[in-house]
């Protein structure tokens, strides 16, 4: 499976049109609120302009969300990405990140009226991809994981 690997400021993105999958992970902590907004704004633009049914949001690499970031997500970003095509969202929560897990769950509850999709929380990407791809295509899942892992090797400097 061929996917598109992109770098939006502080975020690495994998978009796989054949399965309408969007995967994102912070590759470095955002320097400030403006950097955070710029990075996620680019992701929102991709969601608005392309078909995304499955989303994997990996919170590894993201420090605890500040109040300013939470308010911006709630008021600006989440309404932009709450598009009808999105069917499933999987969050990868680092096992030592209880604060961000609680924050994401609170943001989800606050915006539940915007989203008409299923949301699940995982600790590992393989389990999340299994769920997102409905266990239907192990070869596609392996190819997506391989492309993602190879991007680590090719990661451009900050």
Contact map, one row per residue, 1 for C-alpha under 8 A:
11100000000000010100000000000000000000000000000000000000000000000000000000000000000000000000000000000000000000000000000000000000000000000001001100000000000000
11110000000000010000000000000000000000000000000000000000000000000000000000000000000000000000000000000000000000000000000000000000000000000000001100000000000000
11111000000001111000000000000000000000000000000000000000000000000000000000000000000000000000000000000000000000000000000000000000000000000000000100100000000000
01111100000011110000000000000000000000000000000000000000000000000000000000000000000000000000000000000000000000000000000000000000000000000000000000000000000000
00111110000111100000000000000000000000000000000000000000000000000000000000000000000000000000000000000000000000000000000000000000000000000000000000010010000000
00011111000111000000000000000000000000000000000000000000000000000000000000000000000000000000000000000000000000000000000000000000000000000000000000000000000000
00001111111110000000000000000000000000000000000000000000000000000000000000000000000000000000000000000000000000000000000000000000000000000000000000000000000000
00000111111110000000000000000000000000110110000000000000000000000000000000000000000000000000000000000000000000000000000000000000000000000000000000000000000000
00000011111000000000000000000000001001100000000000000000000000000000000000000000000000000000000000000000000000000000000000000000000000000000000000000000000000
00000011111100000000000001111100001100100000000000000000000000000000000000000000000000000000000000000000000000000000000000000000000000000000000000000000000000
00000011111110000000000111110000000000110000000000000000000000000000000000000000000000000000000000000000000000000000000000000000000000000000000000000000000000
00001111011111000000000111100000000000000000000000000000000000000000000000000000000000000000000000000000000000000000000000000000000000000000000000000000000000
00011111001111100000011110000000000000000010000000000000000000000000000000000000000000000000000000000000000000000000000000000000000000000000000000000000000000
00111100000111110000111100000000000000000000000000000000000000000000000000000000000000000000000000000000000000000000000000000000000000000000000000010000000000
00111000000011111001111000000000000000000000000000000000000000000000000000000000000000000000000000000000000000000000000000000000000000000000000000000000000000
11110000000001111111110000000000000000000000000000000000000000000000000000000000000000000000000000000000000000000000000000000000000000000000000000000000000000
00100000000000111111100000000000000000000000000000110000000000000000000000000000000000000000000000000000000000000000000000000000000000000000000000000000000000
10000000000000011111100000000000000000000000000000000000000000000000000000000000000000000000000000000000000000000000000000000000000000000000000000000000000000
00000000000000011111100000000000000000000000000000001100000000000000000000000000000000000000000000000000000000000000000000000000000010000000000000000000000000
00000000000000111111110000000000000000000000000000111100000000000000000000000000000000000000000000000000000000000000000000000000000000000000000000000000000000
00000000000001111111111000000000000000000000000000011111000000000000000000000000000000000000000000000000000000000000000000000000000000000000000000000000000000
00000000000011110001111100000000000000000000000000010111000000000000000000000000000000000000000000000000000000000000000000000000000000000000000000000000000000
00000000000011100000111110000000000000000000000000000011110000000000000000000000000000000000000000000000000000000000000000000000000000000000000000000000000000
00000000001111000000011111000000000000000000000000000001110000000000000000000000000000000000000000000000000000000000000000000000000000000000000000000000000000
00000000001110000000001111100000000000000000000000000000111110000000000000000000000000000000000000000000000000000000000000000000000000000000000000000000000000
00000000011100000000000111111000000000000000000000000000011111000000000000000000000000000000000000000000000000000000000000000000000000000000000000000000000000
00000000011100000000000011111000000000000000000000000000000010000000000000000000000000000000000000000000000000000000000000000000000000000000000000000000000000
00000000011000000000000001111100000000000000000000000000000011000000000000000000000000000000000000000000000000000000000000000000000000000000000000000000000001
00000000010000000000000001111110000000000000000000000000000011100000000000000000000000000000000000000000000000000000000000000000000000000000000000000000000000
00000000010000000000000000011111101100000000000000000000000001000000000000000000000000000000000000000000000000000000000000000000000000000000000000000000000000
00000000000000000000000000001111101100000000000000000000000000000000000000000000000000000000000000000000000000000000000000000000000000000000000000000000000000
00000000000000000000000000000111111100000000000000000000000000000000000000000000000000000000000000000000000000000000000000000000000000000000000000000000000000
00000000000000000000000000000111111110000000000000000000000000000001100000000000000000000000000000000000000000000000000000000000000000000000000000000000000000
00000000000000000000000000000001111111000000000000000000000000000000000000000000000000000000000000000000000000000000000000000000000000000000000000000000000000
00000000110000000000000000000111111111100000000000000000000000000000000000000000000000000000000000000000000000000000000000000000000000000000000000000000000000
00000000010000000000000000000111111111110000000000000000000000000000100000000000000000000000000000000000000000000000000000000000000000000000000000000000000000
00000000000000000000000000000000111111111000000000000000000000000000000100000000000000000000000000000000000000000000000000000000000000000000000000000000000000
00000000100000000000000000000000011111111100000000000000000000000000000000000000000000000000000000000000000000000000000000000000000000000000000000000000000000
00000001111000000000000000000000001111111110000000000000000000000000000000000000000000000000000000000000000000000000000000000000000000000000000000000000000000
00000001001000000000000000000000000111111111000000000000000000000000000000001000000000000000000000000000000000000000000000000000000000000000000000000000000000
00000000000000000000000000000000000011111111100000000000000000000000000000001000000000000000000000000000000000000000000000000000000000000000000000000000000000
00000001000000000000000000000000000001111111110000000000000000000000000000000000000000000000000000000000000000000000000000000000000000000000000000000000000000
00000001000010000000000000000000000000111111111000000000000000000000000000000000000000000000000000000000000000000000000000000000000000000000000000000000000000
00000000000000000000000000000000000000011111111100000000000000000000000000001001100000000000000000000000000000000000000000000000000000000000000000000000000000
00000000000000000000000000000000000000001111111110000000000000000000000000000000000000000000000000000000000000000000000000000000000000000000000000000000000000
00000000000000000000000000000000000000000111111111000000000000000000000000000000000000000000000000000000000000000000000000000000000000000000000000000000000000
00000000000000000000000000000000000000000011111111110000000000000000000000000000101000000000000000000000000000000000000000000000000000000000000000000000000000
00000000000000000000000000000000000000000001111111100000000000000000000000000001101000000000000000000000000000000000000000000000000000000000000000000000000000
00000000000000000000000000000000000000000000111111100000000000000000000000000000000000000000000000000000000000000000000000000000000000000000000000000000000000
00000000000000000000000000000000000000000000011111110000000000000000000000000000000000000000000000000000000000000000000000000000000000000000000000000000000000
00000000000000001001000000000000000000000000001111111000000000000000000000000000000010000000000000000000000000000000000000000000000000000000000000000000000000
00000000000000001001110000000000000000000000001001111110000000000000000000000000000011000000000000000000000000000000000000000000000000000000000000000000000000
00000000000000000011100000000000000000000000000000111110000000000000000000000000000011110000000000000000000000000000000000000000000000000000000000000000000000
00000000000000000011110000000000000000000000000000011111000000000000000000000000000001111000000000000000000000000000000000000000000110000000000000000000000000
00000000000000000000111000000000000000000000000000011111100000000000000000000000000001011100000000000000000000000000000000000000000100000000000000000000000000
00000000000000000000111100000000000000000000000000000111110000000000000000000000000000001111000000000000000000000000000000000001100000000000000000000000000000
00000000000000000000001110000000000000000000000000000011111000000000000000000000000000001111000000000000000000000000000000000000000000000000000000000000000000
00000000000000000000001111000000000000000000000000000001111100000000000000000000000000000011100000000000000000000000000000001000000000000000000000000000000000
00000000000000000000000011000000000000000000000000000000111111000000000000000000000000000011110000000000000000000000000000000000000000000000000000000000000000
00000000000000000000000011000000000000000000000000000000011111000000000000000000000000000001110000000000000000000000000000000000000000000000000000000000000000
00000000000000000000000011111000000000000000000000000000001111100000000000000000000000000000000000000000000000000000000000000000000000000000000000000000000000
00000000000000000000000001011100000000000000000000000000001111111000000000000000000000000000000000000000000000000000000000000000000000000000000000000000000000
00000000000000000000000000001000000000000000000000000000000011111000000000000000000000000000000000000000000000000000000000000000000000000000000000000000000000
00000000000000000000000000000000000000000000000000000000000001111100000000000000000000000000000010110000000000000000000000000000000000000000000000000000000000
00000000000000000000000000000000000000000000000000000000000001111110110000000000000000000000000000010010000000000000000000000000000000000000000000000000000000
00000000000000000000000000000000000000000000000000000000000000011111110000000000000000000000000000000000000000000000000000000000000000000000000000000000000000
00000000000000000000000000000000000000000000000000000000000000001111111000000000000000000000000000000000000000000000000000000000000000000000000000000000000000
00000000000000000000000000000000100000000000000000000000000000000111111100000000000000000000000000000000000000000000000000000000000000000000000000000000000000
00000000000000000000000000000000100100000000000000000000000000001111111110000000000000000000000000000000000000000000000000000000000000000000000000000000000000
00000000000000000000000000000000000000000000000000000000000000001111111111000000000000000000000000000010001000000000000000000000000000000000000000000000000000
00000000000000000000000000000000000000000000000000000000000000000011111111100000000000000000000000000000000000000000000000000000000000000000000000000000000000
00000000000000000000000000000000000010000000000000000000000000000001111111111000000000000000000000000000000000000000000000000000000000000000000000000000000000
00000000000000000000000000000000000000000000000000000000000000000000111111111100000000000000000000000000000000000000000000000000000000000000000000000000000000
00000000000000000000000000000000000000000000000000000000000000000000011111111110000000000000000000000000001001100000000000000000000000000000000000000000000000
00000000000000000000000000000000000000000000000000000000000000000000001111111110000000000000000000000000000000000000000000000000000000000000000000000000000000
00000000000000000000000000000000000000000000000000000000000000000000000111111111000000000000000000000000000000000000000000000000000000000000000000000000000000
00000000000000000000000000000000000000011001000000000000000000000000000111111111100000000000000000000000000000000000000000000000000000000000000000000000000000
00000000000000000000000000000000000000000000000000000000000000000000000011111111110000000000000000000000000000100000000000000000000000000000000000000000000000
00000000000000000000000000000000000000000000000000000000000000000000000001111111110000000000000000000000000000000100000000000000000000000000000000000000000000
00000000000000000000000000000000000000000001000100000000000000000000000000011111111000000000000000000000000000000000000000000000000000000000000000000000000000
00000000000000000000000000000000000000000001001100000000000000000000000000001111111000000000000000000000000000000000000000000000000000000000000000000000000000
00000000000000000000000000000000000000000000000000000000000000000000000000000111111101000000000000000000000000000110000000000000000000000000000000000000000000
00000000000000000000000000000000000000000000001100000000000000000000000000000001111111000000000000000000000000000010000000000000000000000000000000000000000000
00000000000000000000000000000000000000000000000000000000000000000000000000000000011111100000000000000000000000000011000000000000000000000000000000000000000000
00000000000000000000000000000000000000000000000000111000000000000000000000000000001111100000000000000000000000000000000000000000000000000000000000000000000000
00000000000000000000000000000000000000000000000000011110000000000000000000000000011111111000000000000000000000000001100000000000000000000000000000000000000000
00000000000000000000000000000000000000000000000000001100000000000000000000000000000111111000000000000000000000000001110000000000000000000000000000000000000000
00000000000000000000000000000000000000000000000000001110000000000000000000000000000001111100000000000000000000000000111000000000000100000000000000000000000000
00000000000000000000000000000000000000000000000000000111100000000000000000000000000001111110000000000000000000000000111100000000000100000000000000000000000000
00000000000000000000000000000000000000000000000000000011100000000000000000000000000000011111000000000000000000000000001111000001000100000000000000000000000000
00000000000000000000000000000000000000000000000000000001111000000000000000000000000000001111100000000000000000000000001111000001000000000000000000000000000000
00000000000000000000000000000000000000000000000000000001111100000000000000000000000000000111110000000000000000000000000011111001000000000000000000000000000000
00000000000000000000000000000000000000000000000000000000011100000000000000000000000000000011111010011000000000000000000011110000000000000000000000000000000000
00000000000000000000000000000000000000000000000000000000001100000000000000000000000000000001111110000000000000000000000000100000000000000000000000000000000000
00000000000000000000000000000000000000000000000000000000000000000000000000000000000000000000111111000000000000000000000000100000000000000000000000000000000000
00000000000000000000000000000000000000000000000000000000000000000000000000000000000000000000011111000000000000000000000000000000000000000000000000000000000000
00000000000000000000000000000000000000000000000000000000000000010000000000000000000000000000111111111000000000000000000000000000000000000000000000000000000000
00000000000000000000000000000000000000000000000000000000000000000000000000000000000000000000001111111100000000000000000000000000000000000000000000000000000000
00000000000000000000000000000000000000000000000000000000000000010000000000000000000000000000000011111110000000000000000000000000000000000000000000000000000000
00000000000000000000000000000000000000000000000000000000000000011000000000000000000000000000100011111111000000000000000000000000000000000000000000000000000000
00000000000000000000000000000000000000000000000000000000000000000000000000000000000000000000100011111111100000000000000000000000000000000000000000000000000000
00000000000000000000000000000000000000000000000000000000000000000000000000000000000000000000000001111111110000000000000000000000000000000000000000000000000000
00000000000000000000000000000000000000000000000000000000000000001000010000000000000000000000000000111111111000000000000000000000000000000000000000000000000000
00000000000000000000000000000000000000000000000000000000000000000000000000000000000000000000000000011111111100000000000000000000000000000000000000000000000000
00000000000000000000000000000000000000000000000000000000000000000000000000000000000000000000000000001111111110000000000000000000000000000000000000000000000000
00000000000000000000000000000000000000000000000000000000000000000000000000000000000000000000000000000111111111000000000000000000000000000000000000000000000000
00000000000000000000000000000000000000000000000000000000000000000000010001000000000000000000000000000011111111100000000000000000000000000000000000000000000000
00000000000000000000000000000000000000000000000000000000000000000000000000000000000000000000000000000001111111110000000000000000000000000000000000000000000000
00000000000000000000000000000000000000000000000000000000000000000000000000000000000000000000000000000000111111110000000000000000000000000000000000000000000000
00000000000000000000000000000000000000000000000000000000000000000000000001000000000000000000000000000000011111111000000000000000000000000000000000000000000000
00000000000000000000000000000000000000000000000000000000000000000000000001000100000000000000000000000000001111111110000000000000000000000000000000000000000000
00000000000000000000000000000000000000000000000000000000000000000000000000000000000000000000000000000000000111111111000000000000000000000000000000000000000000
00000000000000000000000000000000000000000000000000000000000000000000000000000000000000000000000000000000000001111111000000000000000000000000000000000000000000
00000000000000000000000000000000000000000000000000000000000000000000000000000010010000000000000000000000000000111111000000000000000000000000000000000000000000
00000000000000000000000000000000000000000000000000000000000000000000000000000000011100000000000000000000000000111111100000000000000000000000000000000000000000
00000000000000000000000000000000000000000000000000000000000000000000000000000000000101100000000000000000000000011111110000000000000000000000000000000000000000
00000000000000000000000000000000000000000000000000000000000000000000000000000000000001111000000000000000000000000011111000000000000000000000000000000000000000
00000000000000000000000000000000000000000000000000000000000000000000000000000000000000111000000000000000000000000001111100000000000000000000000000000000000000
00000000000000000000000000000000000000000000000000000000000000000000000000000000000000011110000000000000000000000000111110000000000000000000000000000000000000
00000000000000000000000000000000000000000000000000000000000000000000000000000000000000001110000000000000000000000000011111000000000000000000000000000000000000
00000000000000000000000000000000000000000000000000000000000000000000000000000000000000000111100000000000000000000000001111100001000000000000000000000000000000
00000000000000000000000000000000000000000000000000000000000000000000000000000000000000000111100000000000000000000000000111111011000000000000000000000000000000
00000000000000000000000000000000000000000000000000000000000000000000000000000000000000000001111000000000000000000000000011111000000000000000000000000000000000
00000000000000000000000000000000000000000000000000000000000000000000000000000000000000000001100000000000000000000000000001111111000000000000000000000000000000
00000000000000000000000000000000000000000000000000000000010000000000000000000000000000000001000000000000000000000000000001111111100000000000000000000000000000
00000000000000000000000000000000000000000000000000000000000000000000000000000000000000000000000000000000000000000000000000011111110000000000000000000000000000
00000000000000000000000000000000000000000000000000000000000000000000000000000000000000000000000000000000000000000000000001011111111000000000000000000000000000
00000000000000000000000000000000000000000000000000000001000000000000000000000000000000000111000000000000000000000000000011011111111100000000000000000000000000
00000000000000000000000000000000000000000000000000000001000000000000000000000000000000000000000000000000000000000000000000001111111110000000100000000000000000
00000000000000000000000000000000000000000000000000000000000000000000000000000000000000000000000000000000000000000000000000000111111111100000100000000000000000
00000000000000000000000000000000000000000000000000000000000000000000000000000000000000000000000000000000000000000000000000000011111111100000000000000000000000
00000000000000000000000000000000000000000000000000000110000000000000000000000000000000011100000000000000000000000000000000000001111111100000000000000000000000
00000000000000000010000000000000000000000000000000000100000000000000000000000000000000000000000000000000000000000000000000000000111111111000100000000000000000
00000000000000000000000000000000000000000000000000000000000000000000000000000000000000000000000000000000000000000000000000000000011111111000000000000000000000
00000000000000000000000000000000000000000000000000000000000000000000000000000000000000000000000000000000000000000000000000000000011111111100000000000000000000
00000000000000000000000000000000000000000000000000000000000000000000000000000000000000000000000000000000000000000000000000000000000011111100000000000000000000
00000000000000000000000000000000000000000000000000000000000000000000000000000000000000000000000000000000000000000000000000000000000011111111100000000000000000
00000000000000000000000000000000000000000000000000000000000000000000000000000000000000000000000000000000000000000000000000000000000000111111110000000000000000
00000000000000000000000000000000000000000000000000000000000000000000000000000000000000000000000000000000000000000000000000000000000000001111111000000000000000
10000000000000000000000000000000000000000000000000000000000000000000000000000000000000000000000000000000000000000000000000000000000000001111111100000000000000
00000000000000000000000000000000000000000000000000000000000000000000000000000000000000000000000000000000000000000000000000000000110010001111111110000000000000
00000000000000000000000000000000000000000000000000000000000000000000000000000000000000000000000000000000000000000000000000000000000000000111111111000000000000
11000000000000000000000000000000000000000000000000000000000000000000000000000000000000000000000000000000000000000000000000000000000000000011111111100000000000
11100000000000000000000000000000000000000000000000000000000000000000000000000000000000000000000000000000000000000000000000000000000000000001111111110000000000
00000000000000000000000000000000000000000000000000000000000000000000000000000000000000000000000000000000000000000000000000000000000000000000111111111000000000
00000000000000000000000000000000000000000000000000000000000000000000000000000000000000000000000000000000000000000000000000000000000000000000011111111100000000
00100000000000000000000000000000000000000000000000000000000000000000000000000000000000000000000000000000000000000000000000000000000000000000001111111110000000
00001000000001000000000000000000000000000000000000000000000000000000000000000000000000000000000000000000000000000000000000000000000000000000000111111111000000
00000000000000000000000000000000000000000000000000000000000000000000000000000000000000000000000000000000000000000000000000000000000000000000000011111111100000
00000000000000000000000000000000000000000000000000000000000000000000000000000000000000000000000000000000000000000000000000000000000000000000000001111111110000
00001000000000000000000000000000000000000000000000000000000000000000000000000000000000000000000000000000000000000000000000000000000000000000000000111111111000
00000000000000000000000000000000000000000000000000000000000000000000000000000000000000000000000000000000000000000000000000000000000000000000000000011111111000
00000000000000000000000000000000000000000000000000000000000000000000000000000000000000000000000000000000000000000000000000000000000000000000000000001111111000
00000000000000000000000000000000000000000000000000000000000000000000000000000000000000000000000000000000000000000000000000000000000000000000000000000111111100
00000000000000000000000000000000000000000000000000000000000000000000000000000000000000000000000000000000000000000000000000000000000000000000000000000011111110
00000000000000000000000000000000000000000000000000000000000000000000000000000000000000000000000000000000000000000000000000000000000000000000000000000000011111
00000000000000000000000000000000000000000000000000000000000000000000000000000000000000000000000000000000000000000000000000000000000000000000000000000000001111
00000000000000000000000000010000000000000000000000000000000000000000000000000000000000000000000000000000000000000000000000000000000000000000000000000000000111
